[in-house]
């Protein structure tokens, strides 16, 4: 998951330390919709409403520009989500 996220232009994600989440930084993405210039929560709302992806800004945890993605699911679900993330970004 981390390697695939890091293959997306502008996304930076560190390896997980065994948790059920990854916390990629998406503030350097160059989205065609201009979401990179909007507050991260607006981008998250867009992904929930238009792409069926539920992820959350991590600003609530003190990490601006990052989102939280649960990886506690099947590989098929993760691959599907990665495809949607790539299309959205």
N, C-alpha and C positions, 0 to 999 in steps of 0.2 A: 504494500500500500504506500509506504513512504517513498520508495523508488518511483512509483508511478506518479505520485503527487509532485515529486521533484522534477519530473520530466515535462511538466506543464510550465510554459513561460511565465515567469513572475512568481511562481509558488516556491516557497522554501519550507521544508519540513524536516525536523530532526527525527532521528530514530527514537522509537518508543522504548521506555525502560521496563516494559512488561505490563503496562497498563492497558486498559480497554479502549483508550482514546489516542488519537494523534492530533496535534495542534499546529497545522500548517499556517504559515504567514501568507496572506493573500493580498496584502496592501500594494504589492508591486505588479499585480496583474494588469494587463492592458485590455480590459473588456471593451468590446465594441459598443456596448450600451453606456459606457462612461461610468460604470458603477465604482470604478477605482477612485473616482473623485467624490463619491458619496460616503456618508457614514457607513461603517461596516454592517450595522444592523439593517440598513436598507437593502444591501446586497443579500443578506441572509433572508430577508422577507421575499425578495425576488426569487431566490432559489426554492424556497418553500412553495410559493404560489405558482410559479411558472414551470419549474423543473422537477417538482416532487421530491426535493432533497431537504431533509431537515438537519440543519447544522446551526450552530449557535456561535455568535461572537464571543470571544473569550475575554472581552473587556471586563466582564463581571468578575473574572479571576485575576485581573490586573495585567493582561497581555494584549494591548491594543494591536489591531491589524491581524490577529490570529482568529481562526475558527476552530471549533471542537468537532471532531468526527469520531463517532463510535465505530470501532472495528470488531465489535463482538457480534459478528454475523457470519454468514457463509461466504465463501469465496465468490460464488455467483452473484450475491448481493453486492459485494464490494466492487466487482468488475462492472456491474451495471451502474453503480453510483459513480465510479470513475469516468465512465463514458458520459454520464450526464454532467459531471463537473467540467470535463473537457469542452463539451458543447456550450456550457454556460459561460465559460471563461474565454 
